[in-house]
C-alpha cells in the first residue's frame, strides 16, 4: 500500500509544476521564464518520482504521444 503522504506530495508537486508552466507562458521577462521552467522541471521530477507506478506509466505514455504529435504527426512525416 502506498502511504498517503506520497500521493499528496505527488499531487502537490504536479500542481506546482503546472502553476510554474502557467507562469512561464504568462511572463515576458527572460529571468522569470528561466526560473519558472527550472522550477517546473524540478517539481515534475519530484512529482513523478513520488507517484504510483500506474500514474508513471500514464505520464510516460502521454509524453510519448505528445512527442509523436509534435514531431511527426500521426502519418510519420517529420517536420524540420
N, C-alpha and C positions, 0 to 999 in steps of 0.2 A: 504494500500500500504506500502510496506517495504521501509524504507529510503535507499538511495543508499549507504550511508557510512556503513550501516550494511553489505550489500553484499560485499563491498570492504574489510571491516575488516575480514569477514568470509573467503573470498578467500585468503587474505594475510596470515591469521593465518594458514590456511591449507597448503599453500605453505611453510611457515616457519616450520611447523611440518614435512612435507615431507623432507625438507632440513636437519633438525635435525636428522631424521631417516637415511638419507643417510650418514651423518657424523658418526652416531652410527655404521653403517656397515663398514665404511672405516677405522676407527681408531682401534688400538690395545691397546691403553693405557686405563687403568681402569677408571681413573678420568674423562677423556673426554667422555668415553662411558656413565658413570652415568650422567654427566651433559647433554649430548645430549638427553638421554632418558627422563630426567626430563623436559627439555625444550620442547621436542616433545609432552609430555603429557599435559603440560600447554597450548601450542599453539593449540593442538587438542581440549581441553575443551573450550577454548575461541572461536575457530572457530565453534565448534558445537553449542555453546550457541547463537552465532550471526547469524547462518544460518537459512534460512526459514524452516518451518516445513516439507515441501516436501523433502528437502535435508536431514533433520534429519532422516526421515523415510528411505531414501535410504541408508544413512550411517549405521543406526542401522541394517537394513536387510543385508547389506553387511558384517557387523561384525558377525552377527549370522550365515550366510552361511560360512564365513571363519572359524569360530569356529567349525562348524559341519564338515567341510572338514578336519580340523586339528586334531580334537579329535577322531572322529568316522568314518569318511568316509561316503559315501552315503549308504552303506549297514548296517550301525548301529553297526559295530564292533568296540569296544573300544580298543585303543592301550594304553598300560601302559608304 
